[in-house]
Amino acid sequence: MSTIQEVQDEIISEFEILGDDKESTIYYIMELGDGLPEFPEAERVDENIIKGCQSKVWLTAHEVDGRVIFEADSNTDITKGLISLLVRVLSGRKPMEISSADLYFIDKIGMGNIIGSQRSNGLASMIKQMKFYALAFQAKQNA
């Protein structure tokens, strides 16, 4: 399995191909969301909605063999693409890796310029929630 850094570097390379074409970049982000596995209808409940996002973003996490598996969905294509990037980088990792991850790819691909401040706040909320889940699983493992 690739490291968090390797996956981030792959993402940076993918976005570098698009250059400064904002329209292509947004389209690509929306396309990435299509790659998320089907989100269970039963999980589309208020408890799984990430607070602080303009769009609805559902996120669940469960532990398999000491690793955190994230499942996510959103009601908007661009937000679904954003959460799919985070799932790609963080899902399947040990809780400690997730909680201490430096997600530098977001700045390197110029995400702040692409999505604007409202969505940037939502993206920060997604990261915060994923790290919160990781910390909870970490605490459970150490108990």
C-alpha atoms as one frame of an Amber mdcrd trajectory, in Angstrom:
protein
   0.000   0.000   0.000   1.252   3.480  -0.863   2.066   5.875   1.961  -0.024
   8.980   2.627   2.794  11.038   1.087   2.917   8.872  -2.051  -0.833   9.173
  -2.576  -0.656  12.943  -2.102   2.210  13.169  -4.598   0.138  11.152  -7.123
  -2.743  13.604  -6.690  -0.399  16.585  -7.133   0.929  15.037 -10.380  -2.601
  14.474 -11.665  -3.530  18.091 -11.014  -0.275  19.416 -12.520  -1.344  17.920
 -15.857  -4.387  20.222 -15.793  -2.204  23.312 -15.348  -3.994  26.539 -14.446
  -7.206  25.621 -16.261  -9.698  26.193 -13.452 -12.668  24.828 -15.429 -10.876
  21.548 -16.237  -9.732  21.264 -12.634 -13.268  21.661 -11.273 -14.566  19.163
 -13.820 -11.845  16.703 -12.798 -12.701  17.107  -9.105 -16.361  16.381  -9.892
 -15.326  13.346 -11.941 -13.308  11.998  -8.996 -16.481  11.979  -6.896 -17.980
   9.451  -9.312 -15.300   7.026  -8.181 -16.595   6.845  -4.628 -18.264   3.546
  -3.757 -22.029   3.633  -3.378 -22.904   5.127   0.003 -25.445   3.063   1.971
 -28.846   4.738   2.071 -29.225   3.709   5.724 -26.159   5.839   6.573 -27.679
   9.057   5.147 -28.695  10.202   8.588 -28.130  13.494  10.384 -25.518  11.983
  12.732 -23.292  11.293   9.711 -23.503  14.793   8.234 -20.329  16.838   8.623
 -21.091  20.115  10.360 -19.610  23.229   8.757 -20.153  22.223   5.145 -22.375
  24.269   2.885 -23.418  21.102   1.039 -24.526  17.913   2.721 -21.582  15.594
   3.264 -22.113  12.215   4.874 -19.122  10.460   6.399 -18.841   7.190   8.257
 -15.796   5.399   9.600 -15.248   1.881  10.800 -12.212  -0.082  11.815 -10.994
  -3.180  10.018  -7.816  -4.898  11.240  -6.611  -1.772  13.029  -7.189   0.485
  10.018  -9.852   3.152   9.537 -12.123   2.759   6.521 -14.032   5.867   5.481
 -17.178   5.954   3.410 -18.536   9.258   2.186 -20.994  10.969  -0.120 -22.307
  14.436  -0.848 -25.354  15.957  -2.486 -23.173  18.140  -4.767 -20.674  16.920
  -7.338 -17.791  19.226  -6.409 -18.042  18.439  -2.691 -18.300  14.738  -3.478
 -15.065  15.096  -5.446 -13.361  16.876  -2.550 -14.334  14.223   0.002 -13.267
  11.509  -2.473  -9.745  12.993  -2.481  -9.625  12.851   1.319 -10.968   9.281
   1.360  -8.322   8.315  -1.204  -5.536   9.729   0.969  -6.754   8.687   4.435
  -8.941   5.569   4.166  -7.285   2.257   5.016  -4.707   3.880   7.279  -3.891
   3.316  10.916  -5.533   5.883  13.222  -2.171   7.386  14.215  -1.232   7.945
  10.550  -4.500   9.782   9.937  -4.415  11.942  13.050  -0.835  13.043  12.370
  -1.134  13.387   8.569   0.061  16.615   6.998  -2.294  17.048   4.063   0.001
  19.231   1.970  -1.574  18.254  -1.354  -4.462  20.680  -0.757  -2.150  23.701
  -0.922   0.120  22.216  -3.599  -2.763  21.822  -6.057  -4.022  25.330  -5.235
  -7.327  24.072  -3.879  -8.018  27.332  -2.019  -7.980  29.256  -5.319 -10.178
  26.685  -7.017 -12.997  26.250  -4.515 -13.305  29.577  -2.692 -13.527  30.336
   1.011 -16.938  28.767   1.771 -15.917  25.382   0.376 -12.451  25.721   1.952
 -14.170  25.930   5.339 -16.162  22.830   4.450 -12.999  21.020   3.388 -11.402
  21.922   6.731 -14.491  20.508   8.484 -14.177  17.250   6.505 -10.520  16.886
   7.505 -11.315  17.713  11.127 -14.068  15.053  11.225 -11.833  12.390   9.652
  -9.049  13.127  12.141 -11.600  13.086  14.969 -12.696   9.571  13.944  -9.044
   8.518  13.814  -8.398   9.862  17.317 -11.460   7.996  18.615 -10.226   4.707
  17.105  -6.728   5.408  18.435  -8.095   5.920  21.953 -10.090   2.689  21.639
  -6.975   0.766  20.557  -4.984   2.166  23.473  -7.696   1.438  26.034
